[in-house]
Amino acid sequence: MTHSKLQHRLSRKRRIRSRVRGSALRPRLTVYRSLRQVTVQVIDDDAGKTLVAASTREAKAKPTVEGAKKLGTLIAKKAKDAKITAIVFDRNAYAYHGIVQSLADAAREGGLKF
């Protein structure tokens, strides 16, 4: 039985989500990549609500490493405005390099604590 790329990614995602959980004190920062944009959300899993969200469209950037840096600083600024300083990072089954890594590094530089 062969599995597609998507099925492998979704199984990795389930494995990660079983360990990563956001709360009111430390919400979860989740990343979604598509070919056209990168989207990030800060989610309180206890309440089931999105607290802050941003995308490369909003940051007026392309879904590249440079665009992810802009997005990381934007989400850090929005989170600080919402009085969020500590988060749990959810890479959403994407490898931690390239776009995901530059986004996380820019968010850390913006003042978020992982």
C-alpha positions in Angstrom: 0.0 0.0 0.0 1.5 3.3 -1.0 0.8 6.6 0.5 0.8 10.0 -1.1 2.9 13.0 0.0 -0.2 14.5 1.5 -1.0 11.4 3.5 2.5 11.3 4.9 2.4 15.1 5.8 -1.0 14.6 7.5 0.3 11.7 9.6 3.3 13.8 10.7 0.9 16.6 11.5 -1.2 14.3 13.7 1.9 13.2 15.5 3.0 16.8 16.2 -0.4 17.9 17.3 -0.7 15.1 19.8 2.2 16.7 21.6 1.8 20.5 20.9 -1.1 22.2 22.6 -1.8 25.9 23.1 -3.4 27.5 26.1 -4.4 31.0 27.2 -0.9 31.5 28.8 1.0 30.0 25.9 -1.0 30.0 22.7 0.0 27.9 19.7 1.6 29.6 16.7 0.8 27.5 13.6 2.2 27.8 10.1 0.5 27.0 6.8 2.3 27.1 3.5 0.8 27.1 0.1 2.2 27.9 -3.3 0.7 31.4 -3.2 1.1 32.5 0.4 2.2 31.6 3.9 -0.3 32.0 6.7 0.3 32.1 10.5 -2.2 32.0 13.3 -1.9 32.3 17.1 -4.5 29.9 18.5 -5.8 29.4 22.1 -6.8 25.7 21.9 -8.6 25.7 25.3 -11.1 28.3 24.0 -10.9 27.2 20.4 -10.2 30.7 19.1 -7.8 32.4 16.8 -6.2 35.3 18.7 -4.0 36.8 16.0 -3.5 35.9 12.3 -1.4 37.2 9.5 -0.4 36.2 6.0 2.2 37.2 3.3 -0.6 38.9 1.4 -1.2 41.2 4.4 2.6 41.7 4.8 2.7 42.5 1.1 5.4 39.9 0.6 5.9 36.8 -1.6 6.0 33.3 -0.1 9.8 33.2 0.1 12.4 33.2 2.8 12.5 37.0 2.7 8.7 37.2 2.8 8.6 34.8 5.8 10.9 37.2 7.6 8.5 40.1 7.0 5.6 37.8 8.1 7.5 36.8 11.3 8.0 40.4 12.4 4.4 41.3 11.5 3.0 38.4 13.6 5.3 39.3 16.5 4.1 42.9 16.4 0.5 41.8 16.3 1.0 39.3 19.2 2.7 42.0 21.3 -0.2 44.3 20.7 -2.5 41.5 21.9 -0.3 41.1 25.0 1.0 37.7 23.9 4.7 37.1 24.7 5.2 33.4 25.1 4.0 30.9 22.5 4.2 27.2 21.5 5.5 26.8 17.9 3.6 24.4 15.6 5.5 23.8 12.3 2.5 21.9 11.0 4.5 18.9 9.6 6.7 21.2 7.5 10.5 20.7 7.7 12.1 23.3 10.0 14.3 25.0 7.4 13.8 27.6 4.8 10.6 29.5 5.1 9.5 28.0 8.4 12.8 28.6 10.0 13.1 32.2 8.9 9.6 32.9 10.0 10.3 31.5 13.5 13.6 33.3 13.8 12.0 36.6 12.8 9.2 36.1 15.3 11.8 35.4 18.0 13.7 38.6 17.1 10.3 40.4 17.3 10.1 39.5 20.9 8.1 36.2 21.0 9.4 33.5 23.3 9.2 29.9 22.1 
